[in-house]
Amino acid sequence: MVWFRRDLRTSDHPAILAAAERSPRALGLFVLDDRLLKPSGQPRIDFLHRCLHALTDELGGRLMVVHGDPVQTVPRIAREIGAGSVHISADYAPYGRRRDEAVEEALGDVELVRSGSPYAVAPGRVLKGDGTPFKVFTPFRNAWLDHGWRGPADTDASTVDWMKPERTDEIPAVKENLPDALKLWEKFRDERLPDYDKTRNRPDLDATSRMSAFLRWGVLHPRTLLRECDGTYRNELAWREFYADVLWHKPETARQNLDRKFDRMEHDDDLELFEAWKQGRTGYPIVDAGMRQLLEEGFMHNRVRMIVASFLVKDLHLPWWWGARHFMEHLIDGDLASNQHNWQWVAGSGTDAAPFFRVFNPMTQAKKFDPDGAYVRRYAPDSPDITPIVDHAVERLVALDRYQAIKS
Ligand SMILES: Cc1cc2nc3c(=O)[nH]c(=O)nc-3n(C[C@H](O)[C@H](O)[C@H](O)COP(=O)(O)OP(=O)(O)OC[C@H]3O[C@@H](n4cnc5c(N)ncnc54)[C@H](O)[C@@H]3O)c2cc1C
């Protein structure tokens, strides 16, 4: 049996290859798990459904989809079909690790075989010379490049003969089919990658790859992109690997400050300000445009993610994990490692964090990165008429005072 989770593809799929080595026939299974669905907003769930429809098509209509708790569901189905082994791509995030250990135990004699991961290099592999994990990005990236990664696994939908499931839950209908991720990548590679270095910070231009959601759900493996890029783009993929590595070593940092002196940071708790931020009604146009893009599309440009995160933490003085939770609900690329650690980077409490005195100014950021105001006009044309909910110049000083207080 091949149990799909965040590896919703058949090409370059080591777990399918491992299953094929044991048996020519296999059942493909996906479990709709409430633990993951409940905190997810509609755009995120829709995207998952689109991925599942696409995977079902790849498997000739033979994907079994079951709603339930994997710890009961996976062993039950494995028993029903008499599976000799269950094959997965390893999960490295805290919940996934716990779930897989519980499933492994419940499977008893049926082996749970982990092959491959959602990363070029599995989290935990790249270590410093003294065997300890990296805490800073650049040396991690250099060691990660030196380590290198395996070539793609030679698989496609026909690598195993997919069993027809006896029953399956319906995948809810979707308005649009999933686009061909590989074609989108190739278009980006040919047309935009050459200028990526210069244009990637501009939310008003369609200049980034929009690969994050495909990577999140494993529609593409990062290896596929890494063999065709270098420089800045490769560096960005290395950030994704770095944060997965950090979370693997310190799973508690999904909820806790990596730098524990930030536990002493004074926060406010004004729910009205929080609501204005969530709805994109702060009166700071670039912030409002970003927050509304998130609600409308389940996506936000990276530069704007940094601006709105800084605004929440340093202008509204709200805890970073409030913002992180809202992002995880709405982002279709929402990924615990990348999300929590980018938030911690902005808040100053994470690895390699931005220095505490760097407070993004939403006006100058907008001038620099959305120079003609096209991004704001697209998502929040009315925002310039909203009275700002706080005064940036005042709140910046409050933030600096609070950071100063915990510095030593
Ligand atoms: C507060 C905050 C929260 C974020 N939350 C997430 C998240 O939940 N999931 C997520 O995938 N990314 C997250 N990011 C990182 C980044 O914003 C997105 O990966 C990027 O905007 C996705 O768009 P793209 O694919 O067009 O990016 P591109 O610019 O084309 O980058 C290519 C790929 O590199 C990786 N990447 C780029 N920047 C980063 C980064 N800073 N950290 C980690 N990986 C990166 C992504 O996989 C991305 O698809 C967050 C950033 C911030 C500041």
The ligand as a Gaussian input file, in Angstrom:
#p B3LYP/6-31G(d) Opt

LIG

0 1
 C        5.845000      35.699000       7.641000
 C        6.140000      34.720000       6.532000
 C        5.471000      33.495000       6.467000
 C        5.747000      32.563000       5.447000
 N        5.061000      31.379000       5.416000
 C        5.367000      30.443000       4.462000
 C        4.677000      29.207000       4.406000
 O        3.808000      28.906000       5.246000
 N        5.000000      28.334000       3.406000
 C        5.962000      28.635000       2.474000
 O        6.199000      27.812000       1.570000
 N        6.634000      29.792000       2.517000
 C        6.364000      30.712000       3.460000
 N        7.047000      31.908000       3.476000
 C        8.162000      32.102000       2.540000
 C        7.818000      32.800000       1.210000
 O        7.076000      33.955000       1.444000
 C        7.065000      31.906000       0.242000
 O        7.705000      30.651000       0.105000
 C        6.981000      32.548000      -1.148000
 O        6.368000      33.806000      -1.064000
 C        6.214000      31.649000      -2.083000
 O        6.070000      32.240000      -3.344000
 P        6.869000      31.708000      -4.609000
 O        6.752000      30.226000      -4.705000
 O        6.438000      32.515000      -5.770000
 O        8.345000      32.074000      -4.171000
 P        9.690000      32.170000      -5.019000
 O       10.260000      33.529000      -4.766000
 O        9.511000      31.766000      -6.416000
 O       10.655000      31.156000      -4.239000
 C       10.866000      29.814000      -4.656000
 C       10.642000      28.860000      -3.524000
 O       11.634000      29.048000      -2.505000
 C       11.075000      28.802000      -1.221000
 N       11.172000      30.030000      -0.409000
 C       11.268000      31.306000      -0.866000
 N       11.416000      32.165000       0.174000
 C       11.388000      31.405000       1.298000
 C       11.506000      31.705000       2.689000
 N       11.681000      32.957000       3.145000
 N       11.410000      30.680000       3.563000
 C       11.249000      29.406000       3.148000
 N       11.154000      29.075000       1.847000
 C       11.229000      30.053000       0.936000
 C        9.614000      28.441000      -1.443000
 O        9.506000      27.039000      -1.484000
 C        9.320000      29.039000      -2.807000
 O        8.279000      28.377000      -3.496000
 C        6.760000      32.860000       4.492000
 C        7.422000      34.089000       4.547000
 C        7.118000      35.008000       5.548000
 C        7.886000      36.316000       5.603000

